[in-house]
Amino acid sequence: MQNSLILAALLSLSATAVLAGPVTDVQPLAQPQHLAAAGESKDARLAKVVERTVKPQAERLGAQVSLTVKDGQVVLDGVAPSEDVIRQLVELASTVKGVSQVSSEIEVKPV
């Protein structure tokens, strides 16, 4: 009985689709934000996340930092007031998902 109801519903839907004719006014769907940058490389996306994570803390600690990412490996560059600040920034960058390694070329330059 239940199979008959399902079959009847499917036949009804297919008959409706045939009678309705072709759809001619199809509008493209808006692309979700997380897919909009699909052409962007994985490293470029990771660099943006690491930058959003590290830069605010670097500024609070008196450091000026830039970074590069290649194959998930992050290299921090710039200047910081102490070795302790450099260590904190390296540790922070390493917490970002997708980062496989962090190295520092940050120079100590007391303010």
C-alpha positions in Angstrom: 0.0 0.0 0.0 2.7 2.5 1.0 4.7 1.6 -2.2 1.6 2.4 -4.2 1.3 5.8 -2.6 4.9 6.6 -3.2 4.7 5.5 -6.9 1.5 7.6 -7.4 3.2 10.6 -5.9 6.2 10.2 -8.2 4.0 9.8 -11.3 2.1 12.9 -10.3 5.3 14.9 -9.9 6.7 13.8 -13.3 3.4 14.5 -15.0 3.3 18.0 -13.5 6.9 18.6 -14.7 6.1 17.5 -18.3 2.9 19.6 -18.4 4.7 22.7 -17.0 7.2 22.8 -19.9 10.8 24.0 -19.8 12.0 26.6 -17.3 13.2 29.7 -19.1 13.7 32.3 -16.5 16.3 30.7 -14.3 18.4 33.2 -12.2 21.9 32.3 -11.0 22.2 31.9 -7.2 24.4 34.3 -5.3 27.7 32.7 -4.5 28.3 32.2 -0.7 31.2 34.3 0.8 33.2 31.2 1.7 33.1 30.0 -1.9 33.7 33.5 -3.5 37.5 33.1 -3.0 37.6 29.6 -4.4 40.2 30.7 -7.0 42.4 31.9 -4.2 45.2 29.5 -3.2 45.1 27.6 0.0 48.3 29.4 1.2 46.8 32.8 0.4 43.7 32.0 2.5 45.8 30.6 5.3 48.0 33.8 5.2 44.9 35.9 5.7 43.8 33.9 8.7 47.2 34.0 10.3 47.5 37.7 9.6 44.1 38.4 11.3 45.3 36.3 14.2 48.8 37.6 14.7 48.8 41.3 13.6 46.5 42.7 16.3 48.6 41.0 19.0 51.8 42.1 17.4 50.6 45.7 17.4 49.6 45.5 21.1 53.0 44.1 21.9 54.8 46.9 20.0 55.9 44.7 17.0 55.7 45.3 13.3 55.2 42.0 11.6 54.6 40.7 8.0 54.3 37.1 7.0 54.5 34.7 4.1 53.0 31.2 3.8 54.1 28.4 1.5 52.7 24.9 1.8 51.3 25.6 5.3 54.7 26.9 6.6 54.6 30.4 8.0 57.5 32.8 8.1 57.2 35.8 10.3 59.3 38.9 9.4 59.7 42.3 10.9 60.8 43.9 14.2 59.8 43.3 17.8 60.9 44.9 21.1 62.1 41.6 22.7 62.7 37.9 22.2 59.7 37.2 24.4 57.4 39.0 22.1 58.8 37.1 19.1 58.2 33.8 21.0 54.6 34.8 21.7 53.9 35.7 18.1 55.4 32.4 16.8 53.3 30.4 19.3 50.2 32.3 18.3 50.7 31.7 14.6 51.2 28.0 15.3 47.7 27.8 16.8 46.0 28.6 13.5 44.4 25.5 11.9 46.3 24.5 8.7 49.7 25.9 9.9 52.3 23.1 9.8 55.3 25.1 10.9 56.3 28.6 12.0 59.7 30.2 11.7 60.7 33.7 12.6 63.0 36.2 10.9 61.8 38.9 13.2 64.6 41.1 14.5 64.8 42.4 18.1 64.7 46.2 18.0 64.0 47.7 21.4 61.8 50.8 21.4 
